[in-house]
Each structure stands twice: as C-alpha cells, then as structure tokens.
Amino acid sequence: MQHNIHFITANRLRPSTPSRVWTPLDMTTTGWWDFGGVASGSISQVDDKDGTQHLSQSTGGDQPESGVRTINGLNVGDFDGSEWMESISHPIDASGDVSIYVVAEIDNINNSSDSIFSLKGSSNDFQFEANNGSQFNGRLRASGIGSNVNLTGGSFEGTSIYNTNFDFSGTGVYNVFIDGIKRGADTTYNTKLDTPANFLLATNRNESNSVNCGVAEVIITTDKSDLNRLRIEGWLAHKHGTQGNLPNDHPYKNKVPMIRINN
C-alpha cells in the first residue's frame, strides 16, 4: 500500500508540458494592423505589428476616426461610409496563396458594391462586397481569377470575423468564412492574384463604395492552412468578444488557442 501511495504522489507532482497562448506572432504575416492602440483623432497610419507594411490614408477627408467607439472594450477605427485606408503595393506571395481576416462591425449599407475589403491589382483581383443595396448579404466579386462567390446565411450584422482564403498551390480553390463558418462554395482558383496589389480596407477596388463600419483588427498571411485558420479565428474571437458566434464544434469556441513552449 505504501508503494502505491508514493507512485500516485510522484505522478501528481510531475510537471505538465509548459504552454502559452498562441498569437499571430507564431506565424508569418504580410500585414497585421490593430486599431486598439491608435491615438484619438483622424487616422493617417496604422503601423504593421510584425513588419513595415503600414496601413495608411494621406487624404484628410478620407481618414477614419479613432477614440469614438469600441468593440469589447477595445478601441476601433470608425469609418463613416466615405472613409477608407490602404496598404500600398501589398506583397501578395508569388504562390498566389493569401488569407485575409478582418474583425468589423457593419453599421450601414448604401450600395451593393459597398466592400469591407478588397485587393486592387491590374486585372486579377477581388472585392468583398455587400451584394445588396441595404444590408450585407456578402459576395466575393472576382476578376480574372475565377467565378464570384455568393455567400449563404446572410444578412450579416454585428461584429464578425470576415475571412477570405486563396489557395492556389494546394487545393486550387478560394472560399469565404464568417465567424468560422464557411459561407458559399469552394470556387476554382484559375489564375493567381496580381502581385503586388493594393489592399483596400472599408472600400471597393475603385475606392467609390465604402462601408459604414467599425474595424478592430486586420491580419493578412500566406498561411491558408485549416490549423492556423482555426487558431486565428479563436484568438481574434476571444480578444474581440465574438466567440459566441463560432460554431459549437469549433476547437476554440470555449478556450483560446495554446502552443507548447519548447525547452
């Protein structure tokens, strides 16, 4: 009996594998912009958190505002329906692979082309637009790369994680997820997106149809794996208070993603 007690005690005292919360610093990003720390007033630039590909707007009348609204207690950029920002000559990988995540709260739609974000190239690009004149039903409107993707399950209101994935080198398709749920069919990715291309936030490719919205955070990465998609969704959802929107079978609906620490 004494021997068994010692055995149990030893196992209880054995240290567990050390771990920490996963963050986007654990992957490669080509753009990562967090409006949470932006000073109050008109926003001319949001610094890239993991590089030098800053988000900017040089025209005063087109600059969104900081310090006027929050999501989950965190500051966000307020876009009034005429304001937008861009990452000029954004380096889309030569593979054609890119995933984009935007945490946004849509306030109002006035045109079916009002877009949460878009990539503007010379011919092969897209915009993520409302597809309705008064509500965000959602459509990935593609040019040169394949067919449009009309979203299912809309309209979409409130704060959500809007995600587009382009996988030329692997599955050969592109798709759209909102809050971890695939909305619309996988669509054949025929021709790679132009590189570089201007990444446009809160407006369409022509910079003529902007969304009235609040934007909390944006992440762009070449990693289009399901593993890191789930991690990004979970990390963003728990940070910005949208974990309740994730599907019940999402691995990070009730916990943040963790990663082992290598000793």
N, C-alpha and C positions, 0 to 999 in steps of 0.2 A: 504493500500500500504506500509506504514511504517513497519508494522509487517512482510510482505513478504520479505522486504529487509533485516531485521535482521535475518530472518530464513536462507536465502541464504548465508549471510556472515558467520554465525555460521558454516554452513556445509563446506564452503571453508576453514575455519581455523582449522577444525578438523584434527588432525594428522593422517597420514596414518600408516598402520602396519609396524613397523621397520623391515628391512631385510638386508641381506648381501649376498655376493657371496658365493655359495656353493663350497666347496673344498673336496678332498678325506679325510681330517681330520674329516669330518662329517659322515664317515662310518668306518667300521673295515677293515683294510688291513693286509695282511700277508707279504707283500713286496711292497715297494714304492721307486723307485730309479730315481732320476732326475740328468741327466748329466750336467745340466746348470751351477752348481756351482763347478764342478770338476776342480782342478788346471791343468794347461797345462802340457803336458808330457805324459808318459806312465801311464795307469790307472791300479793300482793294487787293488783298492777298491772303491766302490760307497756306501756310507752309506745309510742305510734304514731311510727314513724320518719320519717314525712313529713306529719304533721298533729297533730291533737289528739283523735282518736277512739281513746282508750286502751282496752285490754283490761283488765277488772277482775273481782275477786271479793271482796266485802266480808265474806262469812261464813267465819270461820277454818276450820271443819271441811270446807269445800268448796274450799279453796285447794290447788293443786298445789304441788310442791316443786321447788326449783332447787338445783343443786350436787350431785345424786346420780347423774346419768347423763349420757352424751354420745352424740352421733352424729357420726362422722367427726372426733372430737376436739373438737367444739364442744358447749358446754352446751345442754341442752334442758330443757323443763318436763316433770316426771314426774307423770302423772295416774294415780291408783291404782284407778280404776273407780267412784269415787264423787265425784270432784272435776271441776270444770269452770270455765270463765271466759266472760265475755260482753262484747260491745260494745253498750251500751245505746242504743236508738233509732238504729241504724246507718242512715246516709243512702243508701238504695237510690235510684239515679237515677230520675227521672220517666220516662225512656225504657223502664224495665224491664230494661235491659241490665246484667249483672253477671257477673264471673268470679271464682271463689274458688280459691285454691291453698293447700294445707296439706301441709307435709312432716311425716310422722308415722311412728312405728314402733309397730304394734299388738302388744300383749303378750297380751291375753286377751279373749275374747268370752263373755258370760254370757247374753245375751238378743238375740233377732233385731232388737230396736229400738235396741240399743247404736249410738250415732252418733258419727262423727268430728267432724261439724259440722252445724249446722242454722241456718235462718232462721225466726224465730218472728214472724209477723205476726198480724193479726186474723182472716184467713181464707185468704189466698193466700200460701203459704209451702212449706217442704220440710224434710226431714231426710235426711242421707246415712248410711244405716243398714247394719247387718251383713247383714240378711236371712237369718240363720242363728243358731241358739242357741249355737253353739260355735266358729264361725270367720267371718271377714269375707268373705262372698261378694259383698256390695255391692248396694245398691238406693238410687236416688234416689226417696224416697217423697214424692210431691207432693200438695198440697191446693189446689184452686181454680185451678191454673194449667194443668193438663193431666194426662196419664197418668204412672204410675210408670215408672221406667227400671230394669229388672233387668239387672245387669251380667253380662258374659260373661268367661270366662277365670279365674275365681277358684278357690280362695280366694286372698286376698292377705295375705301375711305379710312381715315385714321392713320396712325403711324404704322408703317410696314417696312420690311426689308425687301427692296426691289433688286432682283438679280438676273443678269443675262450671262450665259456661258457659251463660248465659241470654241469648239474642239475640232480643229482641222486635222491635227496629227494623229488623233486617236480614234474616236468614234465616228468622226466625219459629220457631226451634226451640231446644231446650236439649239438652245432652249431657254425658257424663262421660268424662274421660280419666284414666288412671292411668299415670304414668311415660311420658307422651307417646303412649300407645296408647288409641284410642277403645274404650271398653268399653260396649257396648249401642248401640241405635239412636238416631238423631236423633229427638226427640219434639216434636210440635207444641206450641208455646208459645201457649196460647189466651188467657190473661189475665195481666196483669203482676203480679209480686210486689208485696206490700204495701210501702209506704214511709211512714215509717221502719219498720224491723223490728229485732228483737234478733238479733244474730249470736251464736250459742252455740258454743263450742269444747269438744269432747270429750263432748258430751251431745246428747240429742234435744230436740225442741221443748218437751216437758213437763218437762225437766230431771230425768227419772226414770230414764233408761237411759244411763249414761256408759260410756266406753270406757277400759279399762286400757291406757295408751299413753304414749309419749314424743312431744312435739311440739317441733319445731325452729323452724319459721317459718311465718307465715301472710301471704298477700297477697290483698287484695281490690281489684278495679279495675273500672271501667266499660268498659275496652277489651277487647273479646272477639274481636279480630282474630286470625287464624292467625299472622300475623307476630309479634305480641307474645306470643302463647301459646308459640310455639316458643322465643322469647328467654327468657321466664320459666322454662320447663322446663329449658333449657340452663343458665341462671345458677344456679338452685336445685340442679340435679343436680350440677354441678361443685363447688359450695360444700359440699354435704352428702354427697357421695360416692356418689350414686346414678346416675351417668352410664352405668354398665354396664346399668342397667335400660331405658334408652332404646332404641327400635328402631334397627336398623342404618342406616336411611335418614334418621334424624333429623339435621338440619344441625348440631346442637351436641353430638352424641354424643362427638366426639373433640376439641372445642375450645369455648372459652367464646364467647358472642356478643360481637361487637365493633361499635363505632359510629364513624363518621367524625367527626373534630373539625373544625368549621368555623372557618377562619381569619378 
